[in-house]
Amino acid sequence: MIRTKKTFASLFAVSLFTTVVVAGCGGPQESGTAAGSSGAPKNLNILLSHSNAKYAMQVKDDDRYIKELSKLSGYNLKFEFLGHGNDFTQQMTVRFASGDLPDLVRTDSINSTMHPGAVDKGVFQDLTPLIEKYGQNLKKKIPEEAWKSPRVSKDGKIYGIPALSALPASRVVYIRQDWLDKLGMKAPKTVDDFLKFFEAVKKEDMNGNGDPNDEYGFYVRENLIYSNLFFTEFGAEPGTWYFKNGKLEPGMIQPEIKDALKFWKSLYDKGYINPNLFTNKAADWEAGIKQGKGGMWVHDVTNYNSNWGLPEYYVNEKNAKVSMVSAAEGPKGKGISPQSDQIYFVWVVPAKNKNAEDVIKFLNWAWSDEAEQFFALGIKDYNYKMENNKPIWNLTDPANKDNDASVFYQLSINPRGDGRMLPKLLDVIPNSGAIKEGIKTAAGNVIKNDALHMPTLESLKTHPELAPGTGTAGTLFLDMFAKTILGKEDVDSAFDKFVAEWKRRGGDAAIKEATDWYNNFHKK
């Protein structure tokens, strides 16, 4: 039975880590069904988000993919799909308040605002002994860094199972390779190289529409979303935390930001970036790129096949071609994304669940090689076939064209997290070589983050405008950024005023809280 709803609005015990080191082939459950018995399959009820996938929003009770997953795992699986984003948060808040919870539940953290105080109230089971006994694949294949996260562990006990994002790092610089070729230029590496490319784009009619003034070297999105380049190059990225002089502080208040602001102002003044950068919403930003207005932008390597990599995505530009390159090498570094724990979401098991052992067995099976084949390629002889002991994957499923059926088995019902970049899939997808190289490039764009595993600071929960970084939060920084780039205020004075205001309104408390967390988390 599937119910789909679309509305509404720390650490492992030492023995556990030791087992990770000595584990060989992942234990007896590396392959075969999770249930491991010849009796009638046990029921497992799972509550999760449809992950915004069309197929999951319309899935039927007799869905072939859920039936196949049930057969492979040895459990009779029943999924209840809630909404996505804010809808999911609201729905889950209601469910936790009511206590109406199944065997396995998706949340964003064991400390989520959807269920405040749940761990201390005994709402979730301590899974540590069950993982030790039945979770060899979990221990071996989920990175140690993820288990350290306070999103899954507290006081040395594990209350959640991490589900991972597609990649440890995914952001790359996309650049119009056909424009580089037309200009006779190589892929830029240094800040100066990028500036030369921007200047050339400004002078030439790169999209060939007769107007040399409607293209920009760097196409920027509002609130600097997918646009946070040319910060790390000067020594500090706004959303990354740095431990300096005994304090953990956000990059956006570091004095190096002044040099980045001055550089950004020069990009704006010279016409190297689009003048509507402060109002360029996601849909307009994407459309502008595909209309040939941007020579370079930032996005995820995972979107290469679905959004950026094929010529047909670009309006009236049959010869469009893109490459994925690294962030610029600047005088003080390079990078795009702060280091993360790779946790996409977290599974929890309600304390009242009497099937916790089976839940761990099922999740352990989900991390087996056999399960990876399904979560990557789908159903054998339906989505893929074997030739010469190698899979030949196709998208002949009629539902896939309009409803993204592949996203359903790779993401929506995948207990591992996001399977759209699994190794078995990377070997068979179109443009495999380019995407594999893009993954390597993205890994090189990661910024060391001294606040890795830091939970949301209490001092900032009621002050979202003070949040470090770019995006929908951190408006105090973004306001200052806009004023300086537009020339309404002097960079040095505006920045100094911003830092003082940020500290006065709660930043000092945030620094103290962050520093206390850092010292406690990293104590020997």
C-alpha positions as CSV (number, residue, x, y, z in Angstrom):
1,M,0.0,0.0,0.0
2,I,1.4,3.4,-1.0
3,R,0.1,6.7,0.2
4,T,1.3,9.8,-1.6
5,K,0.7,13.2,-0.2
6,K,1.3,16.3,-2.2
7,T,-0.2,19.0,0.0
8,F,0.4,20.7,3.4
9,A,1.8,23.5,2.9
10,S,29.4,11.3,19.3
11,L,30.6,9.0,17.4
12,F,30.9,5.2,17.1
13,A,32.3,3.3,19.9
14,V,36.0,2.4,19.5
15,S,35.1,-1.1,18.8
16,L,32.8,-0.1,16.0
17,F,35.6,1.8,14.2
18,T,37.9,-1.1,14.8
19,T,35.5,-3.3,13.0
20,V,35.4,-0.9,10.1
21,V,39.2,-1.3,9.7
22,V,39.2,-5.1,9.9
23,A,36.0,-5.8,8.0
24,G,36.9,-7.8,4.9
25,C,34.2,-8.4,2.3
26,G,31.4,-6.8,4.3
27,G,30.1,-9.8,6.2
28,P,27.7,-12.5,5.3
29,Q,25.0,-10.0,4.0
30,E,27.2,-8.5,1.3
31,S,24.9,-10.2,-1.2
32,G,21.6,-12.0,-1.1
33,T,18.4,-10.9,0.5
34,A,18.4,-9.0,3.8
35,A,15.7,-11.2,5.4
36,G,17.8,-14.3,4.9
37,S,15.0,-16.7,5.7
38,S,12.6,-18.9,3.7
39,G,9.5,-17.8,5.5
40,A,6.9,-15.2,4.4
41,P,8.5,-11.8,3.8
42,K,8.3,-9.4,6.8
43,N,6.6,-6.0,6.3
44,L,8.7,-2.8,6.5
45,N,6.8,0.5,6.4
46,I,8.9,3.5,5.3
47,L,8.0,7.2,5.6
48,L,9.9,9.6,3.3
49,S,9.8,12.4,0.7
50,H,9.0,11.9,-2.9
51,S,12.2,14.0,-3.6
52,N,10.3,16.1,-6.1
53,A,10.3,13.2,-8.6
54,K,7.3,13.1,-10.9
55,Y,7.2,9.3,-10.9
56,A,7.0,9.1,-7.0
57,M,4.2,11.7,-7.0
58,Q,2.1,9.4,-9.1
59,V,3.3,5.9,-8.1
60,K,0.7,3.1,-7.9
61,D,0.2,0.3,-5.3
62,D,1.5,-2.3,-7.7
63,D,4.5,-0.4,-8.9
64,R,7.1,-2.7,-10.6
65,Y,10.1,-1.0,-9.0
66,I,8.8,-1.4,-5.4
67,K,7.8,-5.0,-6.2
68,E,11.3,-5.7,-7.5
69,L,13.0,-4.0,-4.5
70,S,10.8,-6.1,-2.2
71,K,11.8,-9.3,-4.1
72,L,15.5,-8.5,-4.0
73,S,15.6,-7.4,-0.4
74,G,13.4,-10.1,1.0
75,Y,11.0,-7.6,2.7
76,N,7.5,-6.6,1.8
77,L,8.2,-2.9,1.5
78,K,5.5,-0.2,1.9
79,F,6.4,3.4,1.1
80,E,4.5,6.4,2.1
81,F,5.6,9.5,0.2
82,L,5.2,12.9,1.6
83,G,6.1,16.2,-0.1
84,H,9.4,17.9,-0.6
85,G,11.1,20.9,0.9
86,N,8.9,23.0,3.2
87,D,5.9,20.7,2.5
88,F,7.9,17.8,3.8
89,T,9.0,19.7,6.9
90,Q,5.4,20.7,7.8
91,Q,4.0,17.2,7.2
92,M,6.7,15.6,9.3
93,T,6.2,18.0,12.1
94,V,2.6,16.9,12.3
95,R,3.5,13.2,12.1
96,F,6.0,13.4,14.9
97,A,3.6,15.4,17.0
98,S,0.9,12.7,16.5
99,G,3.3,9.8,17.1
100,D,2.0,8.1,13.9
101,L,5.3,6.7,12.8
102,P,6.3,3.6,10.8
103,D,9.3,1.4,11.0
104,L,11.8,3.7,9.2
105,V,11.5,7.5,8.9
106,R,13.4,10.0,6.9
107,T,14.5,13.2,8.7
108,D,17.2,15.8,8.1
109,S,18.9,15.3,11.5
110,I,18.4,13.6,14.8
111,N,18.2,17.1,16.1
112,S,15.8,18.4,13.5
113,T,13.3,21.2,14.3
114,M,10.6,18.7,13.0
115,H,11.0,16.8,16.2
116,P,12.8,19.0,18.8
117,G,14.4,17.1,21.7
118,A,13.5,13.7,20.2
119,V,16.7,12.0,21.3
120,D,16.5,13.1,24.9
121,K,12.8,12.2,25.0
122,G,13.5,8.7,23.9
123,V,11.7,8.9,20.5
124,F,14.5,7.2,18.6
125,Q,16.2,3.9,19.2
126,D,19.9,3.7,20.0
127,L,21.1,1.7,16.9
128,T,24.7,1.2,18.0
129,P,24.5,-2.5,19.0
130,L,22.3,-3.4,16.0
131,I,24.7,-1.8,13.6
132,E,27.6,-3.6,15.3
133,K,25.8,-6.9,14.9
134,Y,24.0,-6.5,11.5
135,G,25.5,-3.5,9.8
136,Q,28.8,-4.6,8.3
137,N,28.1,-3.0,4.9
138,L,26.9,0.2,6.6
139,K,30.2,0.4,8.6
140,K,32.4,-0.4,5.6
141,K,30.7,1.8,2.9
142,I,29.4,4.9,4.7
143,P,32.4,7.3,5.2
144,E,33.7,7.5,8.8
145,E,33.2,11.3,8.6
146,A,29.5,10.9,8.2
147,W,29.2,8.8,11.3
148,K,31.0,11.6,13.3
149,S,28.2,14.0,12.5
150,P,25.9,15.3,15.3
151,R,23.1,14.7,12.8
152,V,23.4,11.0,13.4
153,S,25.2,10.5,16.8
154,K,25.1,11.9,20.3
155,D,27.1,11.0,23.3
156,G,28.8,8.1,21.5
157,K,25.5,6.5,20.5
158,I,24.1,6.2,17.0
159,Y,20.5,7.2,16.6
160,G,20.5,7.8,12.8
161,I,21.8,6.1,9.6
162,P,23.2,8.6,7.1
163,A,21.9,8.6,3.5
164,L,24.5,10.2,1.3
165,S,24.3,12.8,-1.4
166,A,25.4,11.8,-4.9
167,L,29.0,13.0,-4.5
168,P,31.3,14.3,-1.7
169,A,31.6,17.4,-3.9
170,S,29.6,18.3,-7.0
171,R,30.2,21.9,-8.0
172,V,32.3,22.9,-11.0
173,V,32.7,25.9,-13.3
174,Y,30.8,25.3,-16.6
175,I,32.4,27.2,-19.5
176,R,31.4,27.5,-23.1
177,Q,34.1,25.5,-24.8
178,D,32.9,26.6,-28.3
179,W,33.5,30.2,-27.2
180,L,37.0,29.3,-26.1
181,D,37.6,27.6,-29.4
182,K,36.2,30.5,-31.3
183,L,38.5,32.9,-29.4
184,G,41.5,30.6,-29.7
185,M,41.9,30.4,-26.0
186,K,42.7,27.5,-23.7
187,A,40.6,26.7,-20.6
188,P,41.4,29.4,-18.0
189,K,43.2,28.4,-14.8
190,T,44.3,31.6,-13.0
191,V,42.3,34.7,-12.1
192,D,44.2,36.6,-14.9
193,D,43.2,33.8,-17.4
194,F,39.5,34.3,-16.4
195,L,39.8,38.0,-16.8
196,K,41.2,37.6,-20.3
197,F,38.3,35.4,-21.2
198,F,35.8,37.9,-19.8
199,E,37.3,40.7,-21.8
200,A,37.3,38.7,-25.0
201,V,33.6,37.8,-24.5
202,K,32.8,41.5,-23.9
203,K,34.3,42.5,-27.3
204,E,33.0,39.7,-29.5
205,D,29.5,38.7,-30.5
206,M,29.9,35.2,-29.2
207,N,26.3,34.0,-29.6
208,G,26.2,35.4,-33.1
209,N,22.9,37.3,-32.7
210,G,24.3,40.6,-33.9
211,D,24.5,42.2,-30.5
212,P,28.0,42.1,-28.9
213,N,26.6,43.6,-25.7
214,D,24.2,40.9,-24.5
215,E,26.8,38.3,-23.5
216,Y,28.7,38.3,-20.2
217,G,31.8,36.3,-19.3
218,F,30.4,35.2,-15.9
219,Y,26.6,34.8,-15.6
220,V,25.6,35.4,-12.0
221,R,22.4,34.4,-10.1
222,E,20.6,36.4,-7.4
223,N,21.9,36.1,-3.9
224,L,25.1,34.7,-5.3
225,I,23.4,31.2,-5.4
226,Y,25.7,29.0,-7.6
227,S,27.8,32.1,-8.1
228,N,30.2,32.3,-5.1
229,L,33.4,32.4,-7.1
230,F,36.3,34.8,-6.6
231,F,36.2,34.8,-2.9
232,T,38.5,31.9,-1.8
233,E,40.9,33.1,-4.5
234,F,41.5,36.1,-2.2
235,G,41.6,34.2,1.1
236,A,38.1,33.8,2.5
237,E,34.8,32.3,1.3
238,P,31.7,33.9,2.9
239,G,30.0,30.7,4.1
240,T,33.1,28.8,5.2
241,W,34.3,29.0,8.8
242,Y,38.0,29.4,9.7
243,F,39.7,28.7,13.0
244,K,42.2,31.6,13.5
245,N,43.9,33.0,16.5
246,G,41.9,30.7,18.8
247,K,38.5,31.6,17.4
248,L,36.1,30.0,14.9
249,E,34.8,32.7,12.7
250,P,32.8,32.9,9.4
251,G,34.7,33.8,6.2
252,M,32.4,36.7,5.5
253,I,33.9,38.8,8.3
254,Q,37.5,38.1,7.5
255,P,39.4,41.1,6.2
256,E,40.4,39.2,3.0
257,I,36.8,39.7,1.9
258,K,37.6,43.3,1.1
259,D,39.9,42.3,-1.7
260,A,37.2,40.0,-3.1
261,L,34.6,42.8,-3.0
262,K,36.9,45.1,-4.9
263,F,37.5,42.4,-7.5
264,W,33.7,41.8,-7.8
265,K,33.1,45.6,-8.2
266,S,35.7,45.6,-11.1
267,L,33.8,42.7,-12.8
268,Y,30.6,44.8,-12.5
269,D,32.1,48.0,-13.6
270,K,33.8,46.4,-16.7
271,G,30.6,44.6,-17.8
272,Y,32.1,41.2,-17.2
273,I,29.0,40.1,-15.2
274,N,25.3,40.5,-16.0
275,P,23.9,43.8,-14.5
276,N,20.8,42.0,-13.3
277,L,22.8,39.8,-11.0
278,F,20.8,41.0,-7.9
279,T,17.4,40.1,-9.4
280,N,18.3,37.2,-11.8
281,K,16.1,34.4,-10.4
282,A,16.8,30.7,-11.0
283,A,14.5,30.2,-14.0
284,D,15.7,33.4,-15.7
285,W,19.3,32.6,-15.0
286,E,19.0,29.2,-16.6
287,A,17.1,30.6,-19.6
288,G,19.7,33.3,-20.0
289,I,22.5,30.8,-20.1
290,K,20.7,28.7,-22.7
291,Q,20.0,31.8,-24.8
292,G,23.8,32.3,-25.0
293,K,24.1,35.2,-22.5
294,G,26.7,33.5,-20.3
295,G,30.2,32.3,-21.1
296,M,30.7,30.8,-17.7
297,W,28.6,29.8,-14.7
298,V,28.7,27.5,-11.6
299,H,26.6,24.4,-11.2
300,D,26.7,20.7,-10.3
301,V,28.4,18.0,-12.4
302,T,25.4,15.9,-11.7
303,N,23.4,18.1,-14.1
304,Y,25.7,17.7,-17.1
305,N,23.4,15.2,-18.9
306,S,20.1,16.6,-17.8
307,N,20.7,20.3,-18.1
308,W,24.0,21.7,-19.5
309,G,26.0,19.2,-21.5
310,L,24.1,18.7,-24.8
311,P,23.8,21.2,-27.7
312,E,20.1,20.9,-27.9
313,Y,19.7,22.6,-24.5
314,Y,20.9,25.9,-26.1
315,V,18.5,28.0,-28.1
316,N,19.5,28.6,-31.7
317,E,23.1,27.4,-31.0
318,K,23.5,24.0,-32.7
319,N,27.3,23.9,-32.1
320,A,27.1,24.8,-28.4
321,K,29.6,22.9,-26.3
322,V,30.5,23.1,-22.6
323,S,33.4,22.0,-20.5
324,M,33.7,21.6,-16.7
325,V,36.8,23.4,-15.3
326,S,38.2,24.2,-11.9
327,A,37.7,27.4,-9.9
328,A,40.3,30.0,-10.6
329,E,43.7,29.8,-8.9
330,G,44.0,33.0,-7.0
331,P,46.8,34.7,-5.0
332,K,45.5,33.0,-1.8
333,G,43.8,29.8,-3.0
334,K,40.9,28.4,-5.0
335,G,37.6,26.6,-4.4
336,I,33.8,26.8,-4.5
337,S,32.2,24.5,-1.9
338,P,33.1,24.2,1.8
339,Q,33.9,20.6,2.8
340,S,30.8,18.8,4.0
341,D,29.8,15.5,5.6
342,Q,28.0,14.3,2.4
343,I,24.9,13.6,4.4
344,Y,21.8,14.0,2.2
345,F,19.3,13.0,4.9
346,V,19.1,10.7,8.0
347,W,17.1,7.6,8.7
348,V,15.7,7.1,12.2
349,V,13.9,4.2,13.8
350,P,11.1,5.1,16.3
351,A,11.6,3.6,19.7
352,K,8.3,1.9,19.6
353,N,9.3,-0.1,16.5
354,K,9.7,-3.8,17.2
355,N,11.3,-4.5,13.8
356,A,14.5,-2.5,14.4
357,E,16.7,-5.5,13.7
358,D,15.0,-6.0,10.3
359,V,15.4,-2.3,9.5
360,I,19.2,-2.5,10.0
361,K,19.3,-5.8,8.0
362,F,17.4,-4.1,5.2
363,L,19.6,-1.0,5.2
364,N,22.7,-3.2,5.3
365,W,21.5,-5.1,2.3
366,A,20.8,-1.7,0.5
367,W,24.5,-1.0,0.8
368,S,25.5,-4.3,-0.9
369,D,26.8,-4.6,-4.4
370,E,23.7,-6.5,-5.5
371,A,21.5,-3.6,-4.3
372,E,23.8,-1.0,-6.0
373,Q,23.0,-2.7,-9.3
374,F,19.3,-2.0,-8.8
375,F,19.7,1.5,-7.4
376,A,21.9,2.4,-10.4
377,L,20.4,0.6,-13.3
378,G,16.9,-0.6,-12.3
379,I,15.4,-3.9,-13.2
380,K,17.4,-6.5,-15.1
381,D,15.9,-7.3,-18.6
382,Y,13.7,-4.2,-18.3
383,N,15.9,-1.3,-17.7
384,Y,19.2,-3.0,-18.6
385,K,20.5,-6.3,-20.0
386,M,23.8,-8.1,-19.6
387,E,26.0,-8.6,-22.6
388,N,29.5,-10.2,-22.2
389,N,29.1,-9.9,-18.5
390,K,28.6,-6.1,-18.8
391,P,25.4,-4.1,-18.3
392,I,23.8,-2.3,-21.2
393,W,21.5,0.3,-19.7
394,N,18.7,2.0,-21.5
395,L,15.7,4.2,-20.8
396,T,13.1,2.2,-22.7
397,D,10.7,2.3,-19.8
398,P,7.7,4.3,-21.3
399,A,7.2,6.0,-18.0
400,N,10.7,7.4,-18.0
401,K,10.3,9.9,-20.8
402,D,7.7,12.0,-19.0
403,N,7.9,10.9,-15.4
404,D,11.7,10.3,-14.7
405,A,11.3,6.7,-13.7
406,S,15.0,6.3,-13.4
407,V,15.0,9.0,-10.7
408,F,12.5,6.9,-8.8
409,Y,14.8,3.9,-8.3
410,Q,18.0,5.9,-8.1
411,L,16.7,8.5,-5.6
412,S,13.2,8.3,-4.3
413,I,13.2,4.8,-3.0
414,N,17.0,4.5,-2.6
415,P,17.8,4.1,1.1
416,R,21.5,4.9,0.4
417,G,20.5,8.5,-0.7
418,D,21.2,9.8,-4.2
419,G,22.3,7.1,-6.6
420,R,22.5,9.2,-9.7
421,M,26.3,9.1,-9.7
422,L,26.9,5.5,-8.5
423,P,30.0,3.9,-10.1
424,K,27.9,1.2,-11.8
425,L,25.9,3.9,-13.5
426,L,28.8,6.1,-14.4
427,D,30.2,3.2,-16.5
428,V,27.1,3.2,-18.8
429,I,25.6,6.7,-18.9
430,P,26.0,8.9,-21.9
431,N,29.1,11.2,-21.7
432,S,30.6,9.0,-19.0
433,G,34.1,10.2,-19.7
434,A,33.2,13.9,-19.3
435,I,31.3,13.3,-16.2
436,K,34.0,11.3,-14.5
437,E,36.5,14.0,-15.2
438,G,34.0,16.6,-13.9
439,I,33.7,14.6,-10.7
440,K,37.5,14.8,-10.3
441,T,37.3,18.5,-11.0
442,A,34.6,19.0,-8.4
443,A,36.7,17.2,-5.8
444,G,39.4,19.8,-6.4
445,N,37.0,22.7,-5.8
446,V,36.4,21.8,-2.1
447,I,37.4,24.3,0.5
448,K,38.7,23.1,3.9
449,N,36.0,23.8,6.4
450,D,37.0,24.1,10.1
451,A,33.3,24.0,11.1
452,L,32.7,20.5,9.6
453,H,30.0,18.7,11.7
454,M,29.1,21.9,13.6
455,P,25.3,21.9,14.3
456,T,23.2,25.0,13.7
457,L,24.2,27.6,16.2
458,E,21.5,28.5,18.7
459,S,22.6,32.1,18.6
460,L,21.8,32.3,14.9
461,K,18.5,30.4,14.9
462,T,16.5,33.6,15.5
463,H,18.8,35.7,13.4
464,P,18.8,34.2,9.9
465,E,20.0,37.5,8.5
466,L,23.4,36.9,10.2
467,A,23.9,33.4,8.8
468,P,27.3,33.1,7.0
469,G,27.4,32.7,3.3
470,T,25.1,33.4,0.4
471,G,21.6,32.3,-0.6
472,T,18.3,33.0,1.0
473,A,19.9,33.6,4.4
474,G,22.7,35.9,5.3
475,T,20.9,39.0,4.0
476,L,23.1,41.3,6.1
477,F,26.2,40.3,4.1
478,L,24.3,40.3,0.8
479,D,23.0,43.8,1.4
480,M,26.5,45.1,2.0
481,F,27.7,43.2,-1.0
482,A,25.2,44.9,-3.3
483,K,25.9,48.3,-2.0
484,T,29.6,48.0,-2.6
485,I,29.3,46.4,-6.0
486,L,26.9,49.1,-7.2
487,G,29.2,51.8,-5.9
488,K,26.7,53.1,-3.4
489,E,29.2,52.7,-0.5
490,D,33.0,52.5,-0.3
491,V,34.2,49.0,0.1
492,D,36.4,49.5,3.1
493,S,34.0,51.5,5.2
494,A,30.9,49.5,4.2
495,F,32.7,46.2,5.1
496,D,33.9,47.6,8.5
497,K,30.4,48.8,9.2
498,F,28.9,45.4,8.3
499,V,31.3,43.5,10.5
500,A,30.6,45.8,13.5
501,E,26.8,45.5,12.9
502,W,27.0,41.7,12.5
503,K,28.9,41.3,15.8
504,R,26.6,43.6,17.6
505,R,23.4,41.9,16.5
506,G,24.5,38.5,17.6
507,G,27.7,37.6,15.8
508,D,29.9,37.8,18.9
509,A,27.7,35.3,20.6
510,A,27.8,33.1,17.5
511,I,31.6,33.2,17.5
512,K,31.8,32.2,21.1
513,E,29.3,29.4,20.6
514,A,31.2,28.2,17.5
515,T,34.5,28.3,19.2
516,D,33.3,26.4,22.3
517,W,31.9,23.7,20.0
518,Y,35.2,23.6,18.1
519,N,37.3,23.2,21.2
520,N,35.0,20.5,22.6
521,F,34.6,18.6,19.3
522,H,38.4,18.6,18.6
523,K,39.6,18.0,22.2
524,K,42.1,15.2,22.5
